[in-house]
């Protein structure tokens, strides 16, 4: 390999060039260069005029800013620190590094100086809460609030500044704050202001300080200390101050509080007022003797006693018959003085409810002792082993032997009971209830009742539509709840909760009573169904025959009693229903009565020629106007009620509606007025006759009766407004297929079973008083299963109180009642 040496001239030029580059670099780094800096206020962004600038640690400023906040300096590109200072601002600095200088040929900087800042936090010295309403002055200039209790002043000069703080109802305070430009940006102090205090000095006898005085001022309370002083902070401008002490009269003054003050009050020694109290009886002790020194008095019926004047250093002596005596100093005597019993404790309670009997009087020969409101009587020990008589208003007196055991308990049998019948679910009063006790009927139209003058030890029956019949036997404490204190005006008082019940029934016609196997099938069907809970059975059928062995004379005369098989099966059906807890409705066909019309023509609806009038199917009708006809039916109804059915349902409770109606003669002008009066008064008589029986009363009506004008009777005397006040259940026959074109606005109502049922039930409910419920008849014929289910759903959606399905032949698809 051959090497070619470089010529010496080129070498020299290379060395020279390198030297010049090095010199240039050195001059750039080490020689001073121009630099321009802008100084601004960090808070407002305004340029600062006459701000002073130092470079590194050189003494004295190297420059100051002009009116635009600009200063021009000269310095090399080596690392330097530029310091900036301005009045009322915190000093700051900028670091110029070598790296920065190498890559930034246009030299410059921006320096933002934070203004000096004074912050004053003002709080309440007692509550430590911020005082936003305070006023703060710095060097005589008021400064503004920037937060909860925080006040701030910007751009203060360096050095000490005077701070003054004031606030309403607080003592003013002065402080100092020091501002430096180098320490930190914020200078903060906390100033706590002491609130004005209102002090009370209580003075007793001879002007001596009184300890233990309760002082109430402005809704607050405190007790005086050993110097008789108690103090309060943060009171309103005007308030009342009340001083009380057991040994002194209470003192009450009005105060205007504008500045800190201590007020002195002299209390007068009190008149001694005591209440002698029996904590067991929870009432005052009457006849207790109270004495202090030579003074003595006797407590009144409420246990109150008054002595005056009472020396503060005296001793109170309390004595009462059958109580342990008690003594105490006057200064320590409480208002209520409890006495411990030293006799025989006797408690008198109601034998049915177990509740205390108030107003009891215990008698032994000529001595009488009165009981407390809780039925407690304190007897002297001397009556032990003797007989006493315990009596109270509304109760049967009881004579007992005072035993050695104490306390004693005596029970009294009430002769009255006050109470309210409530819904077991909602707790609201039940409308239309009645109570049966001792052969008497007590009404509870709005739930409230009062039983009086009857023996209650044997129990009673409560019946209300829409609820299960409640039969209370013997001790009723488990079935009724005592009324809460303060709500019983005439004790003993109870609340009776009833269980809701909606009858869901099928119909069994009179003819089926001949077939025991069929009846067994219906009983089994209802018993096993998760939906059904009873049935409607003909007790007096469409032909006028009754299904039981009646003792009403006319029944035997007309041979209208059913055959022996019907009677036996009807009795069996009732017995099975009771055994299996099934609800039985006895359907009673009223004025459609062929046997009565045939055998007693004078009681029948007749034709104009005097012969018996027959309807379209050849059935005779009794004359609803005749009192004998009404009396005959009422006698049968009372007999039927005594058999133990749950409900009696009146059907054909109207005048005839089909056949040659214009040819009917009743012996009285048949007008809307006479027809509705006859039906209304008859139903009222039935209601009165059945009232003593634990049986509900219902009536069947045409479906259209709930849709016609309420005062229209459709020429049959049947109006919902007349029936409603006297019945428990209204049972309109809402068979959709019987409604004709145009009814309810439908061209073909039978094609709308849901709408017909739902709308009819809803309308019927509006026509009835609160004491009656709606239970519709539904159609279990002509329709398929789905349409039958739709009817049931419509009734339940309209919140009917149960329903009944009608099929004249007794044919019901089990699936209809499977769920």
C-alpha positions in Angstrom: 0.0 0.0 0.0 1.3 3.5 -0.9 0.8 6.5 1.4 0.7 10.0 0.0 1.8 12.7 2.4 -0.4 15.8 2.8 1.1 18.9 1.6 2.3 21.2 4.4 0.2 24.2 3.1 -3.1 22.4 3.5 -2.2 21.4 7.0 -1.6 25.0 8.0 -4.9 26.1 6.5 -6.7 23.4 8.4 -5.1 24.4 11.7 -5.9 28.0 11.1 -9.6 27.3 10.3 -10.0 25.2 13.5 -8.5 27.9 15.5 -10.9 30.5 14.1 -13.9 28.3 14.8 -12.7 27.8 18.4 -12.3 31.5 18.9 -15.7 32.2 17.5 -17.3 29.6 19.8 -15.4 31.0 22.8 -16.6 34.5 22.0 -20.2 33.3 21.7 -20.1 31.6 25.0 -18.0 33.9 27.1 -18.5 37.4 25.7 -21.7 39.3 26.9 -24.7 39.0 24.7 -27.9 41.1 24.7 -31.0 39.6 26.4 -34.5 41.1 26.9 -36.8 40.1 29.8 -40.5 41.1 30.4 -41.7 41.4 34.0 -45.4 41.1 34.8 -47.8 41.0 37.7 -48.8 37.3 38.2 -52.3 38.2 39.4 -53.4 40.7 36.7 -50.8 40.1 33.9 -50.0 43.9 33.8 -46.3 44.8 33.0 -44.4 46.0 36.0 -42.6 49.4 35.7 -39.3 49.9 37.7 -38.8 46.3 38.6 -35.2 45.7 39.5 -33.1 42.9 37.9 -29.8 41.2 39.1 -27.7 38.7 37.3 -26.1 36.0 39.4 -24.8 37.4 42.7 -23.6 40.8 41.4 -24.1 43.6 43.8 -26.8 46.1 42.9 -29.4 45.7 40.1 -28.1 45.5 36.5 -31.2 47.1 35.2 -34.9 48.1 35.8 -38.0 47.6 33.6 -39.4 50.4 31.5 -43.1 51.3 31.4 -43.8 48.2 29.3 -42.1 46.0 31.9 -39.1 45.3 29.7 -35.5 45.2 30.8 -32.4 44.7 28.5 -29.4 42.9 29.9 -26.0 41.7 28.5 -24.6 38.4 29.7 -22.7 35.5 28.3 -24.2 32.2 27.3 -22.8 30.4 30.3 -25.4 29.4 33.0 -26.7 32.4 34.8 -29.5 33.2 37.3 -31.5 36.3 36.8 -33.2 37.8 40.0 -36.2 40.1 39.7 -37.6 42.3 42.5 -40.5 44.8 42.6 -42.3 46.7 45.3 -45.4 44.8 46.8 -44.4 41.7 44.9 -42.6 38.5 45.9 -39.0 38.2 44.5 -38.5 35.7 41.8 -35.6 34.3 39.6 -35.0 32.7 36.1 -32.3 30.2 35.4 -30.5 30.3 32.0 -28.8 27.0 31.3 -26.0 26.3 28.8 -28.2 23.9 26.9 -30.9 26.5 26.6 -28.4 29.1 25.4 -26.9 26.8 22.8 -30.2 26.3 21.0 -32.0 29.7 21.5 -30.3 32.4 19.4 -33.1 34.9 20.2 -32.5 35.5 23.8 -35.4 36.6 26.1 -37.5 35.7 29.2 -40.8 36.3 30.9 -40.9 36.8 34.7 -44.3 36.8 36.5 -44.1 38.2 40.0 -46.8 37.1 42.5 -48.1 40.1 44.5 -47.6 40.1 48.2 -50.7 38.9 49.9 -52.2 39.2 53.5 -54.8 36.6 54.5 -56.8 37.0 57.8 -58.9 34.0 59.1 -61.6 35.2 61.5 -63.3 32.7 63.8 -65.5 32.7 66.9 -63.4 31.8 69.9 -66.1 29.7 71.5 -67.6 27.8 68.6 -64.5 27.9 66.3 -66.9 28.7 63.5 -65.9 31.2 60.7 -67.3 34.7 61.1 -68.4 35.7 57.6 -70.1 38.9 58.9 -66.8 40.2 60.4 -65.2 43.4 59.1 -61.4 43.5 58.7 -59.2 46.5 58.2 -55.5 46.5 57.3 -53.7 49.8 57.9 -57.2 51.4 58.2 -58.4 50.1 54.9 -61.3 47.6 54.9 -60.5 44.4 53.0 -62.9 41.9 51.4 -63.9 38.4 52.2 -62.9 35.6 49.8 -64.1 32.5 51.7 -65.6 31.2 54.9 -64.2 33.6 57.4 -61.2 34.4 55.2 -60.3 38.0 54.2 -57.6 38.9 51.8 -55.5 42.0 50.8 -53.1 42.0 47.8 -50.0 44.1 47.1 -49.0 45.2 50.6 -45.6 46.8 51.0 -42.9 45.0 52.8 -43.0 45.3 56.6 -45.4 45.4 59.5 -49.1 46.2 59.0 -51.8 46.9 61.5 -54.9 44.6 61.4 -58.2 45.4 63.2 -61.2 42.9 63.2 -64.8 43.6 64.4 -68.0 41.6 64.3 -71.5 42.0 65.7 -71.8 40.9 69.3 -68.1 40.1 69.5 -65.2 42.0 71.1 -63.0 43.7 68.5 -59.4 42.6 68.2 -56.2 44.1 66.9 -53.2 42.2 65.4 -50.2 42.6 63.2 -49.1 41.0 60.0 -45.6 41.1 58.5 -45.1 41.1 54.8 -41.7 40.0 53.3 -40.9 39.6 49.7 -38.6 36.7 50.1 -40.3 34.4 52.6 -43.5 33.3 50.9 -46.4 34.6 48.8 -49.1 34.5 51.5 -48.8 35.9 54.9 -51.8 34.5 57.0 -52.9 35.1 60.6 -55.9 33.7 62.5 -57.9 36.1 64.6 -60.4 34.7 67.1 -63.1 37.1 68.4 -64.6 36.5 71.7 -68.4 36.7 71.6 -70.3 38.9 74.0 -71.5 36.9 77.0 -74.5 37.4 79.1 -74.1 36.4 82.7 -76.6 35.9 85.5 -75.6 36.2 89.2 -78.3 34.7 91.4 -78.5 35.9 94.9 -80.3 34.2 97.8 -81.2 35.2 101.3 -79.1 38.1 102.5 -77.6 38.7 99.1 -75.4 35.6 99.2 -74.5 33.9 95.9 -76.9 31.0 95.2 -75.5 27.8 93.7 -77.7 25.4 91.8 -80.1 27.8 90.3 -81.4 26.7 86.9 -81.2 29.6 84.5 -83.0 29.4 81.1 -82.1 32.2 78.6 -82.9 32.3 75.0 -83.8 28.6 74.7 -80.7 27.5 76.6 -80.2 26.3 80.1 -77.4 26.4 82.7 -76.9 26.0 86.4 -75.2 28.7 88.5 -71.8 27.8 90.0 -70.5 28.4 93.6 -70.4 32.1 92.9 -74.0 32.1 91.8 -73.0 32.8 88.2 -73.9 31.2 84.9 -73.0 32.6 81.5 -74.4 32.3 77.9 -73.0 33.1 74.5 -74.7 33.8 71.2 -78.1 34.9 72.6 -80.6 36.9 70.5 -81.1 40.6 71.1 -84.3 40.1 73.1 -85.2 37.1 75.2 -86.6 36.0 78.5 -84.5 34.8 81.4 -86.0 32.5 83.9 -84.4 31.5 87.2 -85.8 28.6 89.2 -84.7 26.8 92.3 -86.6 24.2 94.5 -86.4 26.5 97.5 -87.2 29.8 95.8 -89.9 31.4 93.8 -89.4 31.3 90.1 -88.3 34.6 88.5 -88.9 35.7 85.0 -87.5 38.8 83.3 -87.3 40.2 79.7 -83.8 41.2 78.6 -82.4 43.3 75.8 -78.9 42.1 75.0 -76.7 44.5 73.1 -73.4 44.4 75.0 -71.6 42.1 77.4 -73.3 42.3 80.8 -73.7 40.6 84.1 -77.1 41.0 85.7 -77.9 40.3 89.3 -81.2 38.8 90.4 -82.4 38.3 94.0 -84.7 35.3 94.5 -87.4 35.2 97.1 -87.8 32.1 99.3 -90.6 30.0 97.9 -93.9 28.9 99.3 -93.6 25.2 99.7 -95.8 23.4 97.1 -95.6 19.7 97.0 -97.4 16.8 95.2 -97.6 13.7 97.3 -97.4 10.9 94.8 -98.2 7.2 94.8 -95.9 5.7 92.1 -97.8 2.3 92.2 -101.2 3.9 91.7 -99.6 6.6 89.5 -101.8 9.3 91.1 -101.7 11.8 94.0 -102.2 10.7 97.6 -105.2 12.4 99.1 -105.3 13.2 102.9 -101.5 13.1 103.4 -100.4 15.3 106.3 -97.4 17.6 105.5 -95.7 19.7 108.2 -92.7 22.0 108.5 -92.0 23.2 112.0 -95.2 24.6 113.3 -96.9 24.7 109.9 -99.1 21.8 108.7 -101.6 21.1 105.8 -103.3 18.2 104.2 -103.1 17.2 100.5 -106.1 17.4 98.3 -107.6 14.8 95.9 -104.8 15.3 93.5 -102.1 15.0 96.2 -101.3 18.8 96.1 -100.4 20.6 99.3 -99.3 24.2 100.0 -97.4 25.6 103.0 -96.4 29.2 103.5 -94.1 30.8 104.5 -91.5 28.0 104.7 -88.1 28.6 106.2 -85.3 27.4 104.0 -83.7 25.5 106.8 -86.8 23.6 107.8 -87.6 19.9 107.6 -90.6 18.5 105.7 -92.5 15.7 107.3 -95.0 13.7 105.2 -97.4 11.1 106.7 -100.3 9.2 105.1 -102.4 6.2 106.0 -101.1 2.9 104.4 -97.8 4.6 103.5 -94.4 4.8 105.0 -93.7 8.3 106.5 -91.0 10.5 104.8 -88.9 13.5 105.8 -86.6 15.8 104.0 -85.0 19.3 104.3 -87.0 22.1 102.7 -84.1 23.1 100.5 -83.9 19.6 99.1 -87.6 18.9 98.8 -88.6 17.9 95.3 -92.0 19.1 93.8 -93.1 15.4 93.7 -92.7 13.4 96.9 -93.2 9.7 96.2 -94.4 7.6 99.1 -93.8 3.9 99.5 -97.0 1.8 100.1 -97.3 0.1 103.4 -100.7 -1.6 102.8 -102.5 -4.2 100.7 -102.1 -3.6 96.9 -105.3 -4.5 95.0 -105.6 -4.4 91.2 -109.0 -4.6 89.5 -109.1 -5.7 85.8 -111.8 -6.3 83.2 -112.5 -10.1 83.1 -112.8 -10.1 79.3 -110.1 -7.8 78.1 -107.7 -7.9 81.0 -107.5 -4.1 80.9 -107.5 -2.1 84.2 -110.8 -0.9 85.4 -110.7 2.8 86.4 -113.0 4.5 88.9 -113.2 1.4 91.2 -114.8 1.8 94.6 -113.9 -0.7 97.4 -116.2 -0.9 100.3 -115.9 -2.5 103.8 -118.8 -1.7 106.1 -118.7 2.2 106.3 -115.2 2.6 104.8 -114.6 3.3 101.2 -111.4 3.4 99.1 -111.2 4.8 95.6 -109.1 3.2 92.9 -106.8 4.8 90.4 -107.4 5.1 86.7 -105.3 1.9 86.3 -107.6 0.0 88.7 -105.2 0.1 91.6 -106.4 0.4 95.2 -104.3 0.6 98.3 -106.0 -0.9 101.3 -104.9 -0.7 105.0 -103.4 -3.8 106.5 -106.3 -4.1 108.9 -108.7 -5.4 106.2 -106.7 -8.6 105.7 -108.9 -11.6 106.2 -112.2 -9.6 105.7 -114.6 -9.4 102.8 -114.7 -6.4 100.6 -117.0 -5.3 97.8 -115.5 -4.1 94.5 -117.7 -2.1 92.2 -117.3 0.1 89.1 -119.7 1.7 86.7 -120.7 -0.6 83.9 -119.6 -3.8 85.8 -121.3 -6.4 88.0 -120.1 -5.9 91.7 -117.9 -8.6 93.1 -117.4 -9.5 96.8 -114.0 -11.1 97.6 -112.0 -12.1 100.7 -108.8 -10.1 101.3 -106.0 -12.7 101.3 -102.5 -12.6 102.8 -100.8 -12.4 99.4 -100.2 -9.0 97.9 -100.7 -7.6 95.4 -104.2 -9.0 94.8 -106.1 -9.1 91.5 -109.9 -8.9 91.3 -111.7 -9.4 88.0 -115.0 -7.7 87.2 -117.5 -8.8 84.5 -118.4 -5.9 82.3 -122.0 -5.0 81.5 -120.9 -3.0 78.5 -118.2 -2.9 75.9 -117.2 -0.1 73.6 -115.2 -0.9 70.5 -114.6 -0.6 66.8 -114.8 -3.2 64.0 -111.7 -3.0 61.8 -110.6 -4.5 58.5 -107.9 -7.0 59.4 -105.8 -5.9 56.4 -106.1 -2.1 56.3 -107.0 -1.4 59.9 -109.8 0.9 58.8 -113.3 0.8 60.3 -115.7 -1.6 58.6 -119.1 -0.3 57.5 -122.3 -2.2 58.0 -121.2 -4.5 60.8 -123.6 -5.7 63.5 -122.9 -7.5 66.8 -125.2 -10.2 68.1 -125.0 -10.8 71.9 -127.5 -12.1 74.5 -130.3 -12.2 72.0 -129.8 -8.5 71.1 -128.5 -6.8 68.0 -126.1 -3.9 68.2 -125.4 -1.9 65.0 -121.9 -0.6 64.0 -122.8 1.3 60.8 -119.4 2.9 60.6 -117.4 0.4 62.6 -118.0 1.9 66.1 -120.2 0.0 68.5 -121.3 0.0 72.2 -122.7 -3.0 73.9 -124.5 -2.2 77.1 -126.7 -4.0 79.6 -125.8 -7.5 78.4 -123.7 -10.3 79.9 -120.5 -10.5 77.9 -119.0 -13.6 79.4 -120.7 -15.9 76.9 -119.2 -14.2 73.9 -120.8 -12.6 70.8 -121.0 -12.7 67.0 -119.7 -10.0 64.7 -121.0 -10.0 61.1 -120.2 -7.6 58.2 -120.6 -8.1 54.4 -117.3 -8.9 52.7 -115.8 -10.5 55.9 -115.9 -13.9 57.6 -118.4 -14.1 60.5 -116.4 -13.7 63.8 -117.8 -15.9 66.6 -116.3 -15.0 69.9 -117.0 -17.5 72.7 -116.1 -17.0 76.4 -112.8 -15.3 76.9 -112.4 -12.7 74.2 -108.9 -11.5 75.1 -107.2 -13.5 72.4 -109.5 -12.2 69.6 -109.8 -8.5 70.5 -107.1 -5.9 71.1 -107.5 -3.1 73.7 -107.8 0.4 72.2 -104.7 2.5 72.6 -104.6 4.9 75.5 -106.4 8.1 75.0 -108.9 6.8 72.4 -111.3 5.1 74.8 -114.0 7.4 76.1 -116.0 4.7 77.9 -113.9 1.7 78.8 -113.5 -1.2 78.5 -112.8 -0.6 74.8 -111.6 -3.1 72.2 -110.9 -3.3 68.5 -112.2 -6.3 66.6 -110.3 -7.3 63.4 -112.3 -9.1 60.7 -110.8 -11.4 58.1 -111.8 -10.5 54.5 -114.0 -13.0 52.7 -115.3 -13.0 49.1 -117.9 -15.7 48.4 -117.1 -17.6 45.1 -119.9 -19.9 44.4 -121.7 -22.3 42.0 -125.5 -22.7 41.8 -127.3 -26.0 42.7 -131.0 -26.0 41.7 -133.9 -27.5 43.7 -134.3 -30.5 41.5 -130.7 -31.6 42.2 -131.5 -32.0 45.9 -133.1 -35.3 44.9 -129.7 -36.7 43.9 -127.4 -37.3 46.9 -124.6 -38.5 44.7 -124.7 -35.3 42.6 -124.7 -33.3 45.8 -121.6 -35.2 47.0 -119.9 -34.4 43.7 -120.6 -30.6 44.2 -119.3 -30.7 47.8 -116.1 -32.5 46.6 -115.8 -30.1 43.7 -116.0 -27.0 45.9 -113.8 -28.5 48.6 -111.0 -29.4 46.2 -111.1 -26.2 44.1 -108.4 -23.6 44.9 -111.0 -21.0 43.9 -114.5 -22.0 45.0 -115.5 -21.6 48.7 -119.2 -22.4 48.7 -122.4 -22.7 46.7 -125.9 -21.2 46.2 -128.6 -23.8 46.7 -132.4 -23.5 46.3 -134.1 -23.5 49.7 -137.4 -22.3 48.2 -137.4 -23.0 44.5 -139.0 -21.6 41.4 -142.1 -23.7 42.0 -142.6 -22.4 45.5 -141.5 -25.6 47.4 -139.3 -25.4 50.4 -136.4 -27.8 51.0 -136.7 -28.2 54.8 -139.4 -29.5 57.1 -141.2 -26.3 57.9 -143.5 -25.6 60.8 -145.2 -22.6 59.1 -148.9 -23.7 59.0 -149.5 -22.7 55.4 -146.7 -24.9 54.1 -148.4 -28.1 55.2 -151.7 -26.8 53.9 -150.3 -26.2 50.5 -148.2 -29.3 50.4 -145.4 -27.0 49.4 -142.8 -28.7 51.5 -140.4 -30.8 49.5 -140.5 -34.6 49.5 -138.7 -36.5 52.2 -135.7 -37.1 50.1 -135.2 -33.4 49.3 -135.6 -32.6 53.0 -133.0 -35.2 54.1 -130.5 -34.2 51.3 -130.9 -30.5 52.1 -130.1 -31.2 55.8 -127.2 -33.4 54.8 -125.8 -30.7 52.5 -125.9 -28.1 55.3 -124.2 -30.5 57.7 -121.4 -31.3 55.2 -120.9 -27.6 54.5 -120.5 -26.8 58.2 -118.1 -29.7 58.6 -116.0 -28.7 55.7 -116.3 -24.9 56.3 -118.1 -24.2 53.0 -120.1 -21.0 52.6 -123.8 -21.8 51.9 -126.2 -19.3 50.3 -129.9 -20.3 50.5 -131.7 -19.0 47.4 -135.3 -18.0 48.3 -137.8 -17.4 45.5 -140.1 -14.9 46.9 -143.2 -13.7 45.1 -143.2 -16.3 42.3 -145.1 -18.9 44.3 -147.5 -21.2 42.5 -148.7 -23.2 45.6 -149.6 -20.0 47.5 -151.3 -18.5 44.5 -153.2 -21.7 43.8 -154.4 -22.6 47.3 -155.0 -19.0 48.5 -156.4 -17.2 45.5 -157.1 -14.1 47.6 -153.3 -13.8 48.0 -152.6 -14.2 44.3 -152.0 -11.8 41.5 -155.2 -12.1 39.4 -156.6 -11.4 36.0 -159.3 -8.9 35.5 -161.9 -11.7 35.4 -160.9 -12.7 38.9 -159.0 -15.9 38.0 -155.4 -16.5 38.9 -152.9 -14.8 36.6 -150.1 -17.1 35.2 -146.9 -15.9 33.7 -145.4 -17.1 30.4 -144.3 -20.5 31.8 -147.6 -21.0 33.6 -146.4 -20.1 37.1 -148.6 -18.3 39.6 -147.5 -15.2 41.5 -148.4 -14.1 45.0 -149.6 -10.5 45.4 -146.6 -8.4 46.7 -148.9 -5.8 48.1 -150.6 -8.3 50.5 -149.3 -8.1 54.0 -150.3 -11.8 54.4 -148.0 -12.8 51.5 -145.1 -10.8 53.1 -145.7 -12.3 56.5 -145.8 -15.8 55.1 -142.4 -15.3 53.4 -140.9 -13.7 56.5 -141.9 -16.6 58.6 -140.2 -19.0 56.2 -137.1 -16.8 56.1 -136.7 -16.8 59.9 -137.0 -20.6 59.9 -134.4 -20.8 57.2 -132.1 -18.5 59.0 -132.3 -20.7 62.1 -131.0 -23.7 60.1 -127.5 -22.3 60.0 -127.1 -21.1 56.4 -124.6 -18.3 55.9 -126.6 -16.2 53.7 -130.2 -15.9 52.4 -130.6 -14.7 48.9 -134.0 -13.2 47.8 -134.9 -13.9 44.2 -138.0 -12.8 42.3 -138.1 -9.9 44.7 -140.2 -8.0 42.3 -143.5 -7.8 40.3 -144.0 -10.1 37.3 -142.1 -9.0 34.1 -143.3 -11.5 31.4 -146.6 -12.8 30.2 -149.7 -10.6 29.7 -148.7 -8.0 32.3 -151.4 -5.6 31.3 -154.1 -8.1 32.5 -152.7 -8.4 36.1 -154.9 -7.0 38.8 -153.6 -6.5 42.4 -156.6 -4.9 44.1 -154.6 -1.6 44.2 -153.4 0.7 41.5 -150.0 -0.6 40.4 -147.9 2.5 39.8 -144.1 3.1 40.1 -144.7 4.7 43.5 -146.8 1.8 44.9 -144.6 -0.9 43.4 -141.3 0.5 44.7 -142.8 1.2 48.1 -144.1 -2.4 48.4 -140.7 -3.9 47.5 -138.7 -1.4 49.6 -140.8 -1.9 52.7 -140.8 -5.7 52.4 -137.0 -5.9 52.1 -136.8 -3.6 55.1 -139.1 -6.0 57.1 -136.9 -8.9 56.0 -133.8 -7.1 57.1 -135.4 -6.4 60.5 -136.6 -10.0 60.9 -133.2 -11.5 60.1 -131.1 -9.0 62.1 -130.9 -11.2 65.2 -129.6 -14.1 63.1 -125.9 -14.5 62.1 -126.9 -14.6 58.4 -126.2 -12.2 55.5 -129.1 -10.9 53.3 -128.7 -10.6 49.5 -131.1 -10.0 46.6 -131.0 -11.0 43.0 -131.9 -8.3 40.4 -132.0 -8.0 36.7 -128.7 -7.0 35.1 -130.3 -3.8 33.6 -131.3 -2.5 37.0 -127.9 -1.0 37.5 -128.0 0.7 34.1 -131.5 2.3 34.0 -132.2 5.7 35.5 -131.8 5.1 39.3 -135.4 6.2 40.0 -136.9 4.0 37.2 -138.3 0.6 38.3 -138.8 -1.0 34.8 -142.4 -1.6 35.9 -141.4 -4.4 38.4 -140.8 -2.2 41.5 -137.1 -3.2 41.6 -134.6 -0.4 42.2 -131.1 -0.6 43.5 -131.4 2.6 45.5 -134.4 1.1 47.4 -132.6 -2.3 48.1 -129.1 -1.1 48.9 -129.7 0.3 52.4 -131.3 -2.9 53.6 -129.1 -5.7 52.2 -125.5 -7.0 52.5 -125.0 -8.1 48.9 -126.5 -7.0 45.6 -126.4 -9.9 43.1 -127.3 -8.5 39.6 -127.7 -11.2 37.0 -125.1 -9.9 34.5 -125.5 -12.6 31.9 -124.0 -10.9 28.7 -126.2 -13.0 26.4 -129.4 -11.5 28.0 -128.4 -7.9 27.1 -130.1 -6.8 23.9 -128.7 -4.8 21.0 -127.9 -1.2 22.0 -127.5 -2.0 25.7 -124.3 -0.4 27.1 -123.7 1.0 23.6 -122.9 -2.4 22.0 -124.6 -3.7 18.9 -124.1 -7.2 20.2 -123.4 -7.1 24.0 -122.9 -10.8 24.2 -119.8 -10.5 22.1 -118.3 -8.3 24.9 -118.5 -10.4 28.0 -115.6 -8.7 29.8 -116.9 -5.2 29.1 -120.5 -6.0 30.1 -119.4 -7.5 33.5 -116.6 -5.0 34.3 -118.7 -1.9 33.5 -121.8 -3.3 35.2 -120.0 -4.2 38.5 -118.3 -0.8 38.5 -121.6 1.0 38.0 -123.4 -1.1 40.7 -120.8 -0.2 43.3 -121.5 3.5 42.8 -125.3 3.0 43.4 -124.8 1.2 46.8 -124.1 2.7 50.2 -120.8 1.7 51.9 -122.7 -1.0 53.9 -123.5 -3.2 50.9 -121.3 -5.1 48.5 -121.7 -6.2 44.8 -121.5 -10.0 44.0 -122.6 -10.6 40.4 -124.2 -13.6 38.8 -122.1 -14.8 35.9 -123.1 -17.0 33.0 -122.0 -20.7 33.0 -124.0 -21.7 29.9 -124.1 -20.7 26.2 -120.4 -19.5 26.4 -117.3 -21.6 26.0 -114.8 -22.0 28.8 -112.6 -19.0 27.7 -115.6 -16.6 27.7 -116.6 -17.9 31.2 -113.1 -17.2 32.4 -113.2 -13.7 30.9 -116.4 -13.0 32.9 -114.8 -14.1 36.1 -111.7 -11.9 35.4 -113.9 -8.9 34.6 -115.7 -9.2 38.0 -112.4 -9.6 39.9 -110.8 -6.7 38.0 -113.8 -4.5 38.9 -113.2 -5.5 42.6 -116.5 -7.2 43.1 -116.9 -9.0 46.5 -116.9 -12.5 45.0 -119.2 -13.9 42.2 -121.7 -16.8 41.5 -121.8 -18.9 38.4 -125.3 -19.9 37.2 -126.1 -23.1 35.2 -129.6 -24.3 35.6 -128.6 -27.9 35.0 -125.6 -27.7 37.4 -123.1 -28.4 34.7 -119.8 -26.6 35.3 -116.4 -27.2 33.6 -113.9 -28.0 36.4 -111.2 -26.1 34.5 -113.2 -22.9 35.2 -112.3 -23.2 38.9 -108.9 -24.8 38.7 -107.0 -21.6 39.4 
